[in-house]
């Protein structure tokens, strides 16, 4: 379940990044849709980092060494 939650957040982050690129190419600076999409992407990234930190602090997620 935790893997699906993280994967879902990552998918939403990539979607918001792609939406911002699309809005930048089509709007040509006439609207703030690209800025709003990038703002949502930053918010989702911060929320994901917070959830991972909370999961580590509560013991739901167990970090491991790289290559171990």
C-alpha positions in Angstrom: 0.0 0.0 0.0 2.8 2.4 0.9 4.5 1.7 -2.4 1.3 2.5 -4.3 0.9 5.8 -2.4 4.5 6.8 -3.3 4.1 5.8 -6.9 0.8 7.7 -7.1 2.4 10.8 -5.8 5.3 10.4 -8.3 2.8 10.0 -11.1 0.9 13.1 -10.1 4.2 15.0 -9.9 5.2 13.9 -13.4 1.7 14.7 -14.7 1.9 18.3 -13.3 5.3 18.7 -14.8 4.0 17.6 -18.2 1.0 19.8 -17.9 3.2 22.8 -17.1 5.2 22.1 -20.3 2.1 21.8 -22.3 0.7 25.1 -21.0 4.1 26.8 -21.6 4.0 25.7 -25.2 0.4 26.5 -26.0 -0.3 29.7 -23.9 2.8 31.6 -24.9 2.8 33.5 -21.6 -0.8 34.7 -21.9 -2.0 32.9 -18.7 -0.7 31.6 -15.4 -1.7 28.0 -15.9 2.0 26.9 -16.2 2.9 28.7 -13.0 -0.1 27.1 -11.2 0.9 23.6 -12.5 4.5 24.1 -11.3 3.2 25.4 -7.9 1.0 22.2 -7.5 4.1 20.1 -8.4 6.2 21.7 -5.7 3.4 21.2 -3.2 3.0 17.6 -4.1 6.8 17.1 -3.8 6.9 18.7 -0.4 3.9 16.5 0.7 5.7 13.4 -0.5 8.9 14.3 1.3 6.8 14.9 4.5 4.9 11.6 4.1 8.2 9.7 3.7 9.7 11.4 6.7 6.6 10.7 8.7 6.7 7.0 7.6 10.3 6.7 8.6 9.7 8.4 12.0 6.7 6.1 12.8 8.5 2.9 11.5 6.1 2.2 8.7 9.0 2.7 6.2 12.3 1.2 7.0 15.3 2.9 5.3 18.1 0.7 4.2 21.7 1.3 3.1 22.4 1.7 -0.6 23.6 -1.6 -2.0 22.8 -3.6 1.1 
